[in-house]
Amino acid sequence: MQVEPQTFDRVLSSMCTEPHPDARAAAERFLATNPGDPGTYPAVTDLEEEAISMLGEIAGLSDPAGYVASGGTEANIQAVRIARDRFESRTDSRALDRTGNPTPNVVMPESGHFSFQKAANVLGVELRIVPTDRDHRADLEAVRHSVDEDTALVVGVAGTTEYGRVDPIPELGEIARSVGALFHVDAAWGGFVLPFTDDEWNFSHAPVDTMAIDPHKMGQAAVPAGGLLARDETLLDELAIDTPYLESTSQATLTGTRSGAGVASAVAAMEALWPGGYQRQYARSQRNADWLADALVARGFEVVDPTLPLVAADVPVSTFDSLRREGWRISRTATGEMRVVCMPHVTRSMLESFVADLDRLQCRASVPVVSDD
Ligand SMILES: *Cc1c(COP(=O)(O)O)cnc(C)c1O
């Protein structure tokens, strides 16, 4: 029997979504291509250049370097790798008058994604996690206290995974510059909605060196399509490894063989949706998030204001568990709030039936059961 994938009709916590029809078609057409081998697969290599140039346009960068990664995780790991290698070349001379080589550190708010833990493990850098303020954004004083001459990278998040918050990007960029560190913005989820808000988050707003921006999340491309952007090509040179058996001479990606499906679907989605389609989607998602937040507040729950289309609310564990049993795919933040991400497949009627289930379950929990007859 053929196994069917799940439908999206009760999926409320995923950061992925149904791909745009053009993205799905492009993914299928380019499934058997490998942009890791440009000498053999030139068509998908041309598409990848187009993907990077469009991502640059979205992120306020006119001559971007970068590539389509497997996701935000790879883009974040690679950004840390660039910074570590930059740091090492910058400190080579300084290390000579010390006993050992200094360990580079990466300074990141506690709202940063767990992929940076992976990066720190793999790359042998120290991860310095600093607190966020009452609105879940990076606390600038704490960041200032944590950076020092061994800071290789400062990370800011533009659209956090748990609360959809945007860190003070220009200020974080200044702090990074003040200690000679690189500055990375993680816009893996937020990158396709922030162009339509007043937030300062991109290359044109701040001295950003690298960015993660994922077409396979709000960009409506097929998985796997992440994006690593760099302000200039020399940053990517830090990643280049010689490739003896391929016609191309070097490779900057972490993966070797990778699917052209992600590349082609990213281009197809962006061609179909940038900018008007994404703008309309953002407006729809934000209205849904505001509607859900209001509905939850009206029922007495404490809700974190959804400044981007992501709602976190303090719902009792028993209710959360009952909703999961009803088939709703919801998740929890580190501190236990229920989290709903208003992705493109999340419609108003889905949310209405979710709230109806919530009412029914709450009612069952608080009212003694009386038999009908
Ligand atoms: C989803 C996410 C990531 C990880 O991206 P993957 O595509 O799952 O590897 C990194 N950072 C942020 C802010 C995210 O929301």
Ligand as a Chemical Component Dictionary entry (heavy atoms), coordinates in Angstrom:
data_LIG
# 
_chem_comp.id                   LIG 
_chem_comp.type                 NON-POLYMER 
_chem_comp.pdbx_formal_charge   0 
_chem_comp.three_letter_code    LIG 
# 
loop_
_chem_comp_atom.comp_id 
_chem_comp_atom.atom_id 
_chem_comp_atom.alt_atom_id 
_chem_comp_atom.type_symbol 
_chem_comp_atom.charge 
_chem_comp_atom.model_Cartn_x 
_chem_comp_atom.model_Cartn_y 
_chem_comp_atom.model_Cartn_z 
_chem_comp_atom.pdbx_ordinal 
LIG C1 C1 C 0 13.698 27.351 10.889 1  
LIG C2 C2 C 0 14.784 28.199 11.378 2  
LIG C3 C3 C 0 16.126 27.807 11.262 3  
LIG C4 C4 C 0 16.520 26.456 10.750 4  
LIG O1 O1 O 0 16.227 26.296 9.400  5  
LIG P1 P1 P 0 16.088 24.841 8.758  6  
LIG O2 O2 O 0 15.649 25.172 7.375  7  
LIG O3 O3 O 0 15.080 24.089 9.564  8  
LIG O4 O4 O 0 17.427 24.207 8.795  9  
LIG C5 C5 C 0 17.086 28.696 11.652 10 
LIG N1 N1 N 0 16.764 29.901 12.155 11 
LIG C6 C6 C 0 15.487 30.308 12.308 12 
LIG C7 C7 C 0 15.201 31.654 12.883 13 
LIG C8 C8 C 0 14.452 29.462 11.935 14 
LIG O5 O5 O 0 13.183 29.859 12.113 15 
# 
loop_
_chem_comp_bond.comp_id 
_chem_comp_bond.atom_id_1 
_chem_comp_bond.atom_id_2 
_chem_comp_bond.value_order 
_chem_comp_bond.pdbx_ordinal 
LIG C1 C2 SING 1  
LIG C2 C3 SING 2  
LIG C2 C8 DOUB 3  
LIG C3 C4 SING 4  
LIG C3 C5 DOUB 5  
LIG C4 O1 SING 6  
LIG O1 P1 SING 7  
LIG P1 O2 DOUB 8  
LIG P1 O3 SING 9  
LIG P1 O4 SING 10 
LIG C5 N1 SING 11 
LIG N1 C6 DOUB 12 
LIG C6 C7 SING 13 
LIG C6 C8 SING 14 
LIG C8 O5 SING 15 
# 
